[in-house]
């Protein structure tokens, strides 16, 4: 299948899932291009995809400036964990950050945004399955972190989660939607290649899809 055909298939599945849930298919497809080179990304750009996700600041900085020059209108999302000492680089490079999850990062991002004048919308990542090995703020600590982010004038895009890999994702997506509504947030970054249709049915506004678009990743 061509990149355009694969992209069309994903959009069709999103539309079908939205219709089943009785909602509009106003879902942003974030094509997660981490570990893939420019030549792997270019066919999707040529097919019209303009929103991409990267896990690492350095990897994105190495390949995206030239691609952005060639394809205007690209929106770049940081979907991986962010170290506080990379906050300034992230604010300069990315249009949306999906992994705000701790007080030290609130402070670093607020400082970087103040210096650069760029107000980059951020999703607060919630450790929805209470997994020790995963990033994300604990559910009980979410209200305090949101208050800190708002006080620091960080634009809040919504909430993000990665549910436990070995469990049915629907209850976790439903819980994230409930938490977002409780805190007056409308954005929900949830759903990846294996579960994005479920996420859309439960209210996802952004789905982060890699392998379904690019195939199996190489490991670096």
C-alpha positions as CSV (number, residue, x, y, z in Angstrom):
1,X,0.0,0.0,0.0
2,X,1.1,3.5,-0.7
3,X,1.5,6.1,2.1
4,X,-1.6,7.9,0.8
5,X,-3.7,4.7,0.9
6,X,-2.5,3.8,4.5
7,X,-3.3,7.3,5.6
8,X,-6.7,7.2,4.1
9,X,-7.4,3.8,5.8
10,X,-6.5,5.3,9.2
11,X,-8.7,8.3,8.7
12,X,-11.6,6.0,7.7
13,X,-11.2,3.9,10.9
14,X,-11.1,7.2,12.9
15,X,-14.3,8.3,11.2
16,X,-16.0,5.0,11.8
17,X,-15.1,4.9,15.5
18,X,-16.3,8.5,15.9
19,X,-19.6,7.6,14.2
20,X,-20.1,4.6,16.4
21,X,-19.7,6.9,19.4
22,X,-22.1,9.5,18.0
23,X,-19.4,12.2,17.8
24,X,-17.7,14.2,15.1
25,X,-14.5,12.8,13.7
26,X,-12.6,15.9,14.8
27,X,-9.5,14.0,15.8
28,X,-5.9,15.1,15.1
29,X,-3.8,12.3,13.7
30,X,-0.3,12.6,15.1
31,X,2.0,10.5,12.9
32,X,4.7,9.3,15.2
33,X,7.9,9.4,13.2
34,X,10.5,8.6,15.9
35,X,13.4,6.5,14.6
36,X,12.4,7.0,11.0
37,X,14.6,9.0,8.6
38,X,13.5,11.8,6.3
39,X,13.1,9.5,3.3
40,X,10.6,7.4,5.3
41,X,8.7,10.5,6.4
42,X,8.5,12.2,3.0
43,X,5.8,9.9,1.4
44,X,3.4,10.8,4.2
45,X,4.2,14.5,3.8
46,X,3.6,14.2,0.1
47,X,0.2,12.5,0.9
48,X,-0.8,15.5,2.9
49,X,0.0,14.6,6.5
50,X,1.2,17.6,8.4
51,X,1.1,16.7,12.1
52,X,4.0,14.5,13.3
53,X,5.3,13.3,16.7
54,X,8.8,12.7,17.9
55,X,10.1,11.3,21.1
56,X,13.5,13.0,21.4
57,X,14.5,16.6,21.0
58,X,17.8,15.9,19.4
59,X,16.5,13.4,16.9
60,X,13.7,15.9,15.8
61,X,16.2,18.8,15.6
62,X,18.4,16.7,13.3
63,X,15.8,15.9,10.7
64,X,12.9,18.3,10.8
65,X,14.2,21.7,9.9
66,X,14.9,20.6,6.3
67,X,11.6,18.8,6.0
68,X,9.8,21.8,7.3
69,X,11.5,24.0,4.7
70,X,10.3,21.5,2.0
71,X,6.8,21.1,3.3
72,X,5.3,24.2,4.9
73,X,2.6,23.9,7.6
74,X,4.1,21.0,9.5
75,X,3.1,20.9,13.2
76,X,5.6,19.0,15.4
77,X,4.5,17.4,18.6
78,X,6.8,16.1,21.3
79,X,5.3,12.8,22.5
80,X,8.1,11.4,24.5
81,X,9.5,12.2,28.0
82,X,11.2,15.6,28.3
83,X,14.2,16.3,30.5
84,X,14.0,19.7,32.2
85,X,17.4,20.7,30.8
86,X,16.0,20.2,27.2
87,X,13.0,22.5,27.9
88,X,14.4,25.5,26.0
89,X,15.2,23.4,22.9
90,X,11.8,21.8,23.1
91,X,10.0,25.1,23.2
92,X,12.0,26.4,20.2
93,X,11.3,23.3,18.1
94,X,7.9,21.9,19.0
95,X,4.4,23.3,18.5
96,X,2.8,21.0,21.2
97,X,4.3,19.0,24.1
98,X,2.4,15.9,25.3
99,X,4.5,15.0,28.4
100,X,4.3,17.7,31.1
101,X,4.3,15.6,34.2
102,X,6.2,17.2,37.1
103,X,6.8,20.5,38.9
104,X,10.4,20.9,37.8
105,X,9.3,20.6,34.2
106,X,6.6,23.3,34.8
107,X,9.3,25.6,36.0
108,X,11.7,24.9,33.2
109,X,9.0,25.2,30.5
110,X,7.6,28.4,32.0
111,X,11.1,29.9,32.0
112,X,11.8,28.8,28.4
113,X,8.5,30.2,27.2
114,X,9.1,33.5,28.9
115,X,12.5,33.9,27.4
116,X,11.5,32.8,23.8
117,X,8.1,34.4,23.7
118,X,6.6,31.2,22.4
119,X,3.6,29.8,24.3
120,X,3.6,26.1,23.5
121,X,0.4,24.2,24.4
122,X,1.1,21.3,26.7
123,X,-0.8,18.1,27.6
124,X,-0.3,17.0,31.1
125,X,0.7,13.3,31.1
126,X,-1.2,11.2,33.7
127,X,0.2,7.9,35.0
128,X,-3.2,6.4,34.4
129,X,-2.3,2.9,35.3
130,X,-0.1,3.8,38.3
131,X,2.9,2.0,36.8
132,X,6.2,2.7,38.4
133,X,8.2,2.4,35.2
134,X,6.1,5.0,33.3
135,X,6.2,8.8,33.2
136,X,3.2,10.8,34.2
137,X,1.8,12.6,37.2
138,X,0.0,10.4,39.7
139,X,-3.8,10.9,39.6
140,X,-3.9,12.2,43.2
141,X,-1.2,14.8,42.3
142,X,-2.9,16.0,39.1
143,X,-4.9,18.9,40.6
144,X,-1.8,20.4,42.2
145,X,0.2,20.1,39.0
146,X,-2.5,21.7,36.9
147,X,-2.7,24.6,39.3
148,X,1.1,25.1,39.0
149,X,0.9,25.0,35.2
150,X,-1.9,27.5,35.2
151,X,-0.1,29.8,37.6
152,X,3.0,29.6,35.4
153,X,0.8,30.6,32.4
154,X,1.6,27.5,30.5
155,X,-1.2,26.9,27.9
156,X,-2.9,23.6,28.8
157,X,-4.0,21.5,25.8
158,X,-5.5,18.7,27.9
159,X,-4.4,15.4,29.3
160,X,-2.4,12.6,27.9
161,X,-2.0,8.9,28.9
162,X,-0.5,5.6,27.9
163,X,-2.6,2.8,29.4
164,X,-1.0,-0.4,30.7
165,X,0.1,-2.6,27.7
166,X,-1.3,-5.8,29.1
167,X,-4.8,-4.6,30.0
168,X,-8.0,-3.5,28.2
169,X,-7.4,0.2,27.5
170,X,-11.1,1.4,27.5
171,X,-11.4,1.9,31.3
172,X,-8.2,3.9,31.4
173,X,-9.3,6.1,28.4
174,X,-12.7,6.6,30.1
175,X,-10.9,7.6,33.4
176,X,-8.7,10.2,31.5
177,X,-11.8,11.7,29.9
178,X,-13.5,12.0,33.3
179,X,-10.4,13.6,34.8
180,X,-10.2,16.1,31.9
181,X,-13.8,17.1,32.3
182,X,-13.4,17.5,36.0
183,X,-10.6,20.0,35.5
184,X,-12.2,21.9,32.6
185,X,-9.9,20.5,29.9
186,X,-11.1,19.4,26.5
187,X,-8.0,17.9,24.9
188,X,-7.4,14.1,25.2
189,X,-4.2,12.7,23.8
190,X,-4.8,9.0,24.0
191,X,-4.7,6.0,21.6
192,X,-1.9,4.5,19.6
193,X,-1.7,2.0,16.7
194,X,-3.2,-0.9,18.7
195,X,-6.0,1.0,20.4
196,X,-6.8,4.3,18.7
197,X,-10.3,3.2,17.6
198,X,-11.2,2.6,21.2
199,X,-9.7,5.9,22.2
200,X,-11.7,7.8,19.6
201,X,-14.9,6.2,20.8
202,X,-14.1,7.4,24.3
203,X,-13.3,11.0,23.3
204,X,-9.7,11.2,22.0
205,X,-8.9,14.5,20.3
206,X,-5.4,13.4,19.4
207,X,-4.2,9.9,18.5
208,X,-0.5,9.1,18.3
209,X,0.0,6.5,15.6
210,X,3.4,5.2,14.5
211,X,3.6,1.5,13.4
212,X,0.2,1.5,11.7
213,X,1.5,4.3,9.4
214,X,5.2,3.5,9.2
215,X,5.5,-0.2,9.8
216,X,7.7,-1.9,12.4
217,X,10.3,0.5,13.8
218,X,14.0,-0.1,13.8
219,X,15.5,0.0,17.2
220,X,18.4,2.5,17.9
